[in-house]
Amino acid sequence: MKKTILSIFFSLIAGFAARGDAGWNSLDDLAEGRIAVFSGTVHDAFVARKYPAAKLLRFDSTADMILSIKKDKVDVTLVDTISAAVIMKTNPELGVLQEDVLNMPVGVGFGKRAPELRKRFNRFLKEIRADGTYDAMFRRWCGGDPEAAVMPEIPESGGEEKYVLGVAVADLPYVAVMDGKYVGFDVEMIKRFAEREKFRMEIVSLEFPSLVTALASGKVDMITDGIAISEERSRMVDFSEPYMEFRTVALALKSKIAKFAGPAAAAPAEKSFVRKVADSFRSNIIVERRWLLILDGLRVTVVISIFSAILGTLLGALVCFMRLSKKKAASLPAGLFISILRGTPVLVLLMLVYYVVFASVNVNPVFVAIIAFGLNFAAYAAEIFRTGIEGVDKGQTEAGIAMGFTKTGTFIHIILPQMVRRILPVYKGEFISLVKNTSIVGYIAVQDLTKASDIIRSRTFDAFFPLVMVALLYFSISWLLLQSLEYLERVTDPKFKRKKAGSL
Amino acid sequence: MIKVEHLSKKYGDLAVLKDITVEIKKGEVISIIGPSGTGKSTFLRCLNLLDTPSGGSILIDGTDILAPNADVPKVRRKMNMVFQSFNLFSHLSVLENLTIGQIRLLGRSGKEAEQKARELLKLVGLAGKADSYPDELSGGQKQRVAIARCMAMDPEIILFDEPTSALDPTMVSEVLAVIRRLAKDGMTMAIVTHEMAFARDVSNRVLYLDEGLIYEEGTPRQIFEAPQREKTRAFINRIRSLNCRISSADYDLYALNAQIETFCEKQILPAKTRQDVLLLVEEVLLVYTPLLSVAPLDVRLSYSEKKESLELIFENTGDGDNPLDNKLLPDELGLTIINKLAESVDYRRVNDLNRLTLTIKKI
């Protein structure tokens, strides 16, 4: 036993030492290293196949991958060539370890049920390649610095037809958000497609891994975001003709790459803390009017929290009464509802409601989120209410009834005021946890506060500032919403009136 | 006013009430007594339908409240109830406890209700507690508020369900005093109680419930002094006296003391008297201890309200010697104490039994 622990310990040290060795020359040197990939991408499958001994770390945003490299939590990451250029501009300590790691064609995905739209796109692609529009677009987004590119104004068509485009806002040159608007090669391409084919278009942003699922289940009509045409994906959805080549490079810290060896570049002068915060504030909030994203996200988070709390409270009250009913036909389903809802992760519930229950209905995902969180909150609220009601001693109900109140009257005048006061502390806690739980709605294409910070991070690669800002914002929302509940707690305190009178 | 005919109540297979027929007239004060578990409370709760009777009929001013179309909440307003556990509304102040029903059910204005509430609080001696909350009151105060709350609804009858059973002995009398006061004012009341002395002097009629029936009924004098039927007699005697048998020298003195104390409390005897009885029993038992190996000893303690005195009787078999005369007593001290505490000491041999009788005056 002792031996095993010791040997593990030594191999760990040996591992560190190996990594500390001077200079990697190619990705092959890292066959047993830590490789970061975007989860659900072709890189994921590629690394698993080619370097089975490597430790594969899957991320959901480029920003997180870059941060992990910088903090030496991973050795190398695989990204698209053009993204790499953008990343290296803001992170000079990173360098390319190997180019052309994996090259794959990139296409727009279409649903298998609607082959017509795909045909139209292929025809459109042929046309823009022929008339030079494609070349202009390529120069704009992939030629020089994509961050400097200006998205041309493309008029929206007012046709009857309407299609929904799913994107993941992975990064430039494909899809990004600037000044609160979607930009990038793919966005321009599809907008031009819509203009030429005269249909209206709506863009929803999803998590990258769920793009294909969303398309396959009919939530969106097409997906694009530098999606490589892979065999697995082709089984689920149909791809257009390739519109670009996706070229992968391996990025790592320059200090660890052999060809960058030599005297380290003079480190830039250390900035003061205030200066750093000011810079972060500017780049994360002011630049590209990113505060618009935050504001929108904030609004969505508040709307979802409040409405699902209201829905959950009403539904919870109903379930609670059913649960307390003496009739089996009412109490049994209520009990079942509570155990199932409380036993399922709310994320799973959210996905189920979105992809299964409302699969064939085109419905606002915010509404879906309210339903899912409302259902989840109802299960907890029902139990909170039940303990509240059962906590009021039965004698008071009897006294109310004996006095001449009806059962309902007794509940309203005698039980309810006491119950509200009893449950508020627990209810408040449940409410805060609801507010925080809503941070997962990004999975179903809702841009809430967390998603907004993810999008910003994917552009600024700044991990600290957006996260802390979002944390502070969540705290403020919870605190503000709590104040209203605390007011309720004060006025339902029977002794409050007397205290108030006494203090006058 | 209330006419109950062939009322029965079953819980599953257990028939708590079998066949109750009784009439309560306006102005009557009825005490319902009987051993535990004979359905006294159930009977009361059936009257205002807190428990639904299994059979029979209840007529209030001629209308059958068990009829399917009866307006039960309205009927209940005529006969409010006082519970063993007070059941005050804990989120309301004392004043609000008294006004909520008046305002919500009788449609009185807030001012009117408050005025009435304050009058009633004065009546039960709690005018100063109007703004207190139930958890700030003692048990006796709570029960007085509960009674005032009943009165606020102007009921035609008040049902009392063991109103003093959950109270500290020291608080029993303040509640009983309020009930006595109501009786004097001519309130119609039905009281389930274990306070026999109270039942005797407050009520016009006593119902003795047993076997799910009204086993015997009559005036307090009839029931308490000359019960006609066997079970009633046994019950009344049990209240009046405490019997126990000590069969070895290793008897549990503390359990015996506890029994004696409970008995004294039931008879509402002063603490001093109780102490005297305990001391006396202990001293006499010391004298008897050597004799316990020969024959068991029967102890009986009984109280006569009329004579206001307690009688302690020790009986055993064996040779006919007065244990207190025995020259073999270890010392004179015990005997001195006994003679000092007891008003009279009497030794007699009856039917081959040695009977030592001591009497103690209520102080």
Interface residues (C-beta under 8 A of the other chain):
Chain A: D393 G395 Q396 E398 A399 G400 I401 A402 M403 G404 F405 T406 G409 H413 I414 P417 Q418 R421 T492 P494 K495 R498
Chain B: N48 L50 P73 K74 R76 R77 N80 M81 F83 S85 F86 N87 L88 F89 S90 H91 L92 S93 I100 G101 R104 L105 D131 Y133 A146 R149 M153
